[in-house]
Amino acid sequence: MTRTDARRALVFGASGQIGAALLARLAAAGWDVDAVSRAPPSANGPGLRWHAGGFPDVVAPDAHFDAVFSCGPLDAFSLWYADATLRAARVIAFGSTSLETKRAAGDPGERALAATLAASEARVFAAAHASGATATLLRPTLVYGAARDASLSRIAALARRTGVFVLPRDARGLRQPVHVDDLAEAALAAVSAPAAAGQAYALPGGETLPYDAMVRRVLAALPERPRLLRVPSPLFRIALAAAHAGGRLHGLPAGAVARMREDLVFDATPAARDLGYAPREFRPTREMLVAG
């Protein structure tokens, strides 16, 4: 049952890793939430109603909300939102820092992803303006914390299977892994932050560390304590080619390997100033990296 004195939120991608963390934050703050997912849980909760659906065919359960949150693919949400008759004063949508890091990538697919993200952000801002709303775009770095990400949890899974994780010796590009709950906190803060209207923010984690040091912390969090094996870059490329040939590393393009040497660092100062953003240091536990 909807509480007449509660603010109302519509959350897309609610069963994803960021969406789940956001639902917990909204519940603690007393919001009534309509949560949309392709495969929603069977049971609702206090102030929480689940709806099955996915873009582009999903229909909003109501026309009026205090805030709309998009925690899933930005391109699909942007296209849907541009055509929706939805009315909400605030729209908070998650994109990615890949908009910046892959803009000039050597891989055409990665450049296309960056272009899609940029076009999707512009579409959300334009649609919000046209409907009299204000939008805020949030760009996380390496997301972790729910054991459902495709980066650090994938490293953990590979290392657990083999007992070792192999890196090239020059994999020392700087990284800023960010916890899902810090992202959820920032999204909720953006709703009530006047300065966040019409802005996009990078949301890095609270610690900057070399790629190999990040991987060491991942491995140290696992009960099996896999070893980190660092090899010369030519040998790593041979091992990587063999892994691809054996079907063990689908989805790891050459650009991802090259970026292990690059610093992918973002400034959290604007988010700290406008959203009170204060993300935690990278101290992963098994539960943050391994499902079940």
SESE-806949 format. One record per residue (C-alpha): residue number from 1; residue in one letter; x, y, z. Coordinates in steps of 0.25 Angstrom, whole numbers, m for minus. Last residue first. Example, Ala and Ser with C-alpha at 12.3 -4.5 7.8 and 13.67 -1.06 7.14 Angstrom:
2
REC,2,s,55,m4,29
REC,1,a,49,m18,31
This chain:
292
REC,292,g,107,m70,m10
REC,291,a,114,m60,m20
REC,290,v,128,m57,m18
REC,289,l,134,m43,m19
REC,288,m,128,m35,m8
REC,287,e,125,m47,1
REC,286,r,140,m51,0
REC,285,t,144,m37,6
REC,284,p,149,m25,m2
REC,283,r,156,m13,5
REC,282,f,157,m2,m6
REC,281,e,155,11,2
REC,280,r,141,16,4
REC,279,p,134,27,m4
REC,278,a,131,41,2
REC,277,y,121,48,m7
REC,276,g,115,60,0
REC,275,l,106,61,m13
REC,274,d,111,75,m18
REC,273,r,125,77,m13
REC,272,a,128,62,m12
REC,271,a,123,59,m26
REC,270,p,131,71,m31
REC,269,t,143,67,m24
REC,268,a,143,52,m28
REC,267,d,153,54,m39
REC,266,f,155,42,m48
REC,265,v,167,33,m51
REC,264,l,169,22,m62
REC,263,d,184,22,m62
REC,262,e,188,12,m73
REC,261,r,196,0,m73
REC,260,m,184,m9,m70
REC,259,r,178,m1,m81
REC,258,a,186,m10,m92
REC,257,v,179,m22,m87
REC,256,a,165,m16,m88
REC,255,g,168,m11,m102
REC,254,a,172,m25,m106
REC,253,p,158,m30,m103
REC,252,l,154,m38,m91
REC,251,g,139,m43,m95
REC,250,h,142,m58,m96
REC,249,l,153,m62,m87
REC,248,r,153,m77,m85
REC,247,g,149,m81,m100
REC,246,g,162,m89,m102
REC,245,a,166,m80,m113
REC,244,h,164,m68,m104
REC,243,a,172,m75,m93
REC,242,a,183,m78,m103
REC,241,a,183,m64,m108
REC,240,l,184,m59,m93
REC,239,a,196,m68,m90
REC,238,i,203,m63,m103
REC,237,r,201,m48,m99
REC,236,f,205,m51,m85
REC,235,l,218,m57,m90
REC,234,p,221,m44,m98
REC,233,s,217,m35,m86
REC,232,p,227,m42,m77
REC,231,v,221,m50,m65
REC,230,r,214,m47,m52
REC,229,l,208,m58,m45
REC,228,l,198,m54,m34
REC,227,r,196,m66,m25
REC,226,p,182,m71,m21
REC,225,r,178,m69,m6
REC,224,e,168,m81,m6
REC,223,p,159,m73,5
REC,222,l,159,m61,m5
REC,221,a,161,m47,1
REC,220,a,176,m47,m2
REC,219,l,173,m50,m17
REC,218,v,165,m37,m18
REC,217,r,175,m29,m10
REC,216,r,186,m34,m20
REC,215,v,178,m30,m32
REC,214,m,177,m16,m27
REC,213,a,192,m16,m25
REC,212,d,194,m21,m39
REC,211,y,185,m10,m45
REC,210,p,192,1,m37
REC,209,l,184,8,m26
REC,208,t,175,20,m24
REC,207,e,166,20,m12
REC,206,g,152,25,m9
REC,205,g,145,19,m21
REC,204,p,142,27,m34
REC,203,l,128,34,m36
REC,202,a,130,43,m48
REC,201,y,118,53,m48
REC,200,a,109,58,m59
REC,199,q,101,71,m56
REC,198,g,87,76,m60
REC,197,a,82,77,m46
REC,196,a,94,73,m36
REC,195,a,94,87,m30
REC,194,p,80,86,m25
REC,193,a,84,73,m17
REC,192,s,72,66,m12
REC,191,v,71,55,m22
REC,190,a,86,55,m24
REC,189,a,88,49,m9
REC,188,l,80,37,m13
REC,187,a,89,34,m25
REC,186,a,101,37,m17
REC,185,e,97,27,m6
REC,184,a,94,16,m17
REC,183,l,108,18,m22
REC,182,d,115,17,m9
REC,181,d,106,4,m7
REC,180,v,112,m2,m20
REC,179,h,126,0,m15
REC,178,v,136,7,m25
REC,177,p,149,2,m30
REC,176,q,159,14,m33
REC,175,r,170,9,m43
REC,174,l,184,13,m46
REC,173,g,192,6,m57
REC,172,r,202,m3,m52
REC,171,a,201,m15,m61
REC,170,d,215,m14,m66
REC,169,r,219,m28,m61
REC,168,p,208,m35,m69
REC,167,l,197,m42,m60
REC,166,v,194,m56,m57
REC,165,f,184,m61,m47
REC,164,v,187,m74,m39
REC,163,g,179,m85,m32
REC,162,t,172,m88,m45
REC,161,r,158,m88,m42
REC,160,r,159,m78,m31
REC,159,a,167,m69,m39
REC,158,l,157,m68,m50
REC,157,a,145,m66,m41
REC,156,a,153,m55,m33
REC,155,i,157,m48,m46
REC,154,r,142,m49,m51
REC,153,s,138,m43,m37
REC,152,l,147,m31,m40
REC,151,s,142,m28,m54
REC,150,a,129,m33,m58
REC,149,d,121,m29,m46
REC,148,r,112,m38,m38
REC,147,a,119,m41,m25
REC,146,a,111,m29,m19
REC,145,g,123,m20,m15
REC,144,y,129,m16,m28
REC,143,v,128,m5,m38
REC,142,l,141,m1,m46
REC,141,t,138,14,m49
REC,140,p,124,20,m47
REC,139,r,118,31,m56
REC,138,l,106,37,m50
REC,137,l,96,46,m59
REC,136,t,87,56,m52
REC,135,a,74,60,m59
REC,134,t,64,72,m56
REC,133,a,50,71,m60
REC,132,g,41,81,m68
REC,131,s,37,70,m78
REC,130,a,46,76,m89
REC,129,h,58,78,m80
REC,128,a,57,63,m75
REC,127,a,57,59,m90
REC,126,a,69,67,m94
REC,125,f,77,63,m82
REC,124,v,74,48,m84
REC,123,r,77,49,m99
REC,122,a,90,56,m96
REC,121,e,94,44,m87
REC,120,s,90,34,m97
REC,119,a,98,41,m108
REC,118,a,111,41,m99
REC,117,l,108,26,m95
REC,116,t,106,22,m109
REC,115,a,119,29,m114
REC,114,a,127,22,m103
REC,113,l,121,9,m107
REC,112,a,125,11,m121
REC,111,r,139,14,m117
REC,110,e,140,1,m110
REC,109,g,134,m6,m122
REC,108,p,144,0,m131
REC,107,d,156,m5,m123
REC,106,g,167,5,m123
REC,105,a,161,13,m112
REC,104,a,159,28,m113
REC,103,r,146,30,m106
REC,102,k,148,17,m98
REC,101,t,153,24,m85
REC,100,e,144,36,m85
REC,99,l,130,30,m88
REC,98,s,135,17,m81
REC,97,t,134,26,m68
REC,96,s,120,20,m68
REC,95,g,105,23,m68
REC,94,f,95,23,m56
REC,93,a,83,31,m57
REC,92,i,76,40,m47
REC,91,v,63,47,m52
REC,90,r,57,58,m43
REC,89,a,43,65,m44
REC,88,a,36,53,m49
REC,87,r,26,52,m60
REC,86,l,25,40,m69
REC,85,t,19,42,m83
REC,84,a,31,34,m89
REC,83,d,37,35,m102
REC,82,a,51,41,m98
REC,81,y,50,32,m85
REC,80,w,50,19,m94
REC,79,l,62,24,m102
REC,78,s,70,28,m90
REC,77,f,67,15,m83
REC,76,a,72,6,m94
REC,75,d,84,14,m95
REC,74,l,87,15,m80
REC,73,p,87,0,m78
REC,72,g,83,m2,m63
REC,71,c,82,6,m51
REC,70,s,72,17,m56
REC,69,f,65,25,m44
REC,68,v,52,33,m45
REC,67,a,49,43,m35
REC,66,d,36,49,m29
REC,65,f,27,40,m37
REC,64,h,15,43,m46
REC,63,a,10,35,m58
REC,62,d,8,22,m51
REC,61,p,12,7,m53
REC,60,a,22,11,m64
REC,59,v,20,2,m76
REC,58,v,32,m6,m81
REC,57,d,33,m9,m96
REC,56,p,46,m3,m99
REC,55,f,52,m7,m90
REC,54,g,48,m18,m79
REC,53,g,37,m22,m71
REC,52,a,32,m29,m58
REC,51,h,28,m20,m47
REC,50,w,31,m20,m32
REC,49,r,24,m12,m21
REC,48,l,32,m7,m9
REC,47,g,26,1,2
REC,46,p,27,m11,12
REC,45,g,31,m23,3
REC,44,n,27,m29,m10
REC,43,a,28,m44,m13
REC,42,s,31,m52,m25
REC,41,p,45,m45,m28
REC,40,p,46,m38,m41
REC,39,a,51,m44,m54
REC,38,r,52,m33,m65
REC,37,s,52,m23,m54
REC,36,v,44,m11,m50
REC,35,a,43,m6,m35
REC,34,d,32,3,m31
REC,33,v,37,10,m18
REC,32,d,30,17,m6
REC,31,w,42,24,1
REC,30,g,44,24,16
REC,29,a,59,27,16
REC,28,a,63,13,20
REC,27,a,55,7,8
REC,26,l,61,17,m2
REC,25,r,75,12,3
REC,24,a,72,m3,2
REC,23,l,66,m1,m12
REC,22,l,78,7,m16
REC,21,a,87,m5,m12
REC,20,a,78,m14,m20
REC,19,g,79,m5,m32
REC,18,i,94,m4,m32
REC,17,q,95,m19,m33
REC,16,g,84,m22,m42
REC,15,s,70,m25,m37
REC,14,a,65,m11,m38
REC,13,g,69,m9,m52
REC,12,f,59,3,m53
REC,11,v,55,9,m40
REC,10,l,42,18,m39
REC,9,a,42,26,m27
REC,8,r,31,32,m18
REC,7,r,32,41,m6
REC,6,a,24,37,6
REC,5,d,13,44,13
REC,4,t,2,37,6
REC,3,r,8,23,8
REC,2,t,5,14,m4
REC,1,m,0,0,0
